[in-house]
Amino acid sequence: MSGTDNDPIFVRATSKGNGITALVIGVVGLIVSVLWLALLPQWLFLAGIFLTSASIVTLLIGYFKLREPPFSIEISLDEICYHHRRGNWFLHWDNIQRIDCPKIHDGLMHKELDAVGICIKDYGDFLARISPRLATHLLMEQRPLLVHQANRDCPSGGCFDQAQFDDKHYAVENGETYTGVKAMLANRMTQLRQLLGYDIYISGTDIDREPSAFVALLRQCQSARQARKVMSVKSMP
């Protein structure tokens, strides 16, 4: 993470790390596997195939890690921006109602998820600025949150099959109506708010610290934003 009081704070995802290392290991593994298959006896052929497959998988992991943006989250005085190779989403501080770690029931206990939950006031600005590709990614990424709750409330597991991809039109407060993947995302956000209390979820792999510590950081930034607004109002003639 980097930043000062006035500069944006940049957060690097933990999943971004070791991309180059994975590529190097994959390349070395491929070289070793080629030599293995060419020089060693035939009865070691299957082991060589296994080494080749593992090396290719390692290469792919390193490649996808390096494709991700350098920073996953940018926190400025005005908004939070989430960066992904499929696009970005933006949340203005004034559009955030609350921030916390979502919890689920685990028997008689409450268990915190490895994520940060954000409850927003108006879906309109969020939906207008998110790319369809990222909206599709969020639908798939956040599907386990819906399925987990479905399995708890529905032993058959089929109660939420249709709700997982609810594509009915969604109208926001300014009267604009969304269709397609953005409408599906808005309906999913509504479902997750009813189940877990939040609309947007940042995975623990997308941040550089524990979710509870990241929640404290966001709350601190939000309080600083509100304090600046109060000071600006007081300074007006």
N, C-alpha and C positions, 0 to 999 in steps of 0.2 A: 504494500500500500504506500502511496506517496501523496503529498499535498501539504499546503499551509493553511492558515486561517482564511485567506482569500482565494487561493487557487483550488481547482477541483481536486478531489481525492480519487485516486485510481486504485481499484482493487483487482488483484490478479487471482484468477481461479486456481485452486489447488490441483485441479485436473489438468491444467495447462503444463505443469512441471514435467521435466524429464523427457520431453519430446525428442530432443537431439540424442539423448542417451539411448532411447528406444530405437531410433534409426540406426545408430552405430552398432548396437547389439544385433539388430536384424541383419545388417549388411555382413557383419562378421559371421553370424550364424549361417547365412547363405553360402559364404565362401567355404566355411568348414563343411557344410553339407555337400557341396559340389565335390570337394576333395574326398569326402567320406564315400560318396557313391562311386567315384571313379577309382579309388585305390583299395578300399577295404573289401573283404570277402563278400560273396553273394548272400551269405546267411545274415549279414548285418544290413541288408538292403532296407528292410522295414524300419529299422532304427534311423537310417538316413532319411527316409521319407518323412518320418515323424519330425526330425530336426529341421527339414526343409519347411514343413508346414508351420512349425512354431516360429521360424525365422520370418516367414511371410506375414504371419499375424502380428509379430512384433513390429515389423516395418509399417504395417497399416496403422497400428496404434500410434506410432511416432508421427506418421504423416498427418493423421487427423488431429493430433495434439497441436502440431505446428500450424495447422490451418485456422485454429481458433484465434480471435483477436488477442493482442498482447494483454489487454485488460478486459475483464468481464463486466465490471460495473464502474461507472463514473458518477461521483457525487459532487454536484455543484451547489452554488447558493440558491439556484432556482429549481433544480429538479434532480431526479435520479434517472440515469440512463443505463440500460442493460445492453451489453454488446454481445452479439453472437454471430457466427459466420453466416447464419440465415437472415440476419437483420437486427434491428434494435427495437426496444420499447422505451417509452419515456413516461415518467410520472412527476408532475409538478408537486412541490411540497404542499401547496394549498389544496390539492386534490387527494391528499392522504388523510384518512380518518384515524387509523391506528396501525401500529407495527408491533408484532410479537412473534414468539415461536408457537406454531400450531401444535395442539395436543390431541391425542386420540385416547379412547378408553382401552385399557389393557387389563381386563378383569375388573378389580375394584380400584385400580390405580389409573392415573393419567400419565401417559408417556409422551414426551416431546419428540416431534419429528425432526429429522436432520434437514431443516429448512427454515426459512424466514417467511412469515406470512404478512401480507400487506392488504389492508381493507381500504378501498378507495371510495370516494364520494360519487363520482360521475364517470361512467364507462365511456362517455362520448369522446373525450380528448384522448384517452388511452387507445381506443379502437381506431381513431382517425390516423394515428401516427405509427401504428404497428404494421409491419409488412405481412402479407398473406403467408409467406414462407415461414416466418417466425411464428405466426399464429398457429400454423399446422404443427410445427415442432412442439409448441407448448401444449397443444391438445394431446399429443402422444406422450410427452414427458410427464404431464400431470395426471394421466390416466390411472396410474397406480394409486393415487390418492382417492380417486372415486371408487376404484375396485376394492380397495381395502375396506372402506366404509360399507360398500355393498355387501361384501362377504360377511361383515359383522351383523348387518341388519337383515340380510336375506340369505338363509342357509343354502338355498338352491343355486345362488350365484347368478341367476338370470334376471333379477329385478331391474338392473341398471343397464342392460344390454342396449336398449334403445336410447336411453338418456346419455350414453357416452358420446354419441355423435348427433345431438339434437340440433338440426339445421333449420328450425323454424325462424322466421324473421324476428329481428330484435330491434326495438325502437328505443333510442336514448332520450334524455331529457330535452334536448334541443329540437326534437321532432324527426331527426334523421333516422332512417331505417337501414339496418345492415342485413345483408344476406350472405349466403355462402359460408366460407371458413371463418370470417369474422363474427357472423351470427352464431356459429357453433361455439366459438371461443367465449362470446358473451354469455351464452346459455350455460356453458361449463363453469364460468366464473360464478354465475348465480347459484348453481348447484353446490359448488365447493363452499360458497359463503354459508349456505344453509347447513352443510354438513360439518364444516370445520371452522367457520367464522371469518374466512379471508378470501380475497379474490385472486391475488397474485402471489405466487410462491417462488422464492429464490432458493435453489438447491444448495445444500451445504458444500457441494463440490465446486460451486461457482464463486465462493468467497474464500478469504485467506485466514479465517479464524472460526471459532465455534459460533454457531448461530446465535446463541444468547449474547455473546460479545458483539456480534455484528448488529443485533437489535439495539444494544446500548449505544453503539456508534450512530446509527440512523436516528435514534431518538435525540441524541445530542445535537446532531446536525439540524433536525427539525426545530428543536428549541432555539438554536442559534438563529435560524431563519425567522422565527416568530419574534425574537428579541429585536432583530434588525428592522422588521416591519414596524414594531412599536416605536423604536427610536426615530425612524423616518417620519412617522406621523407626528410625533412630538416636535420634530425640528421644522415642520412646515409652518409658515407664517400664518 
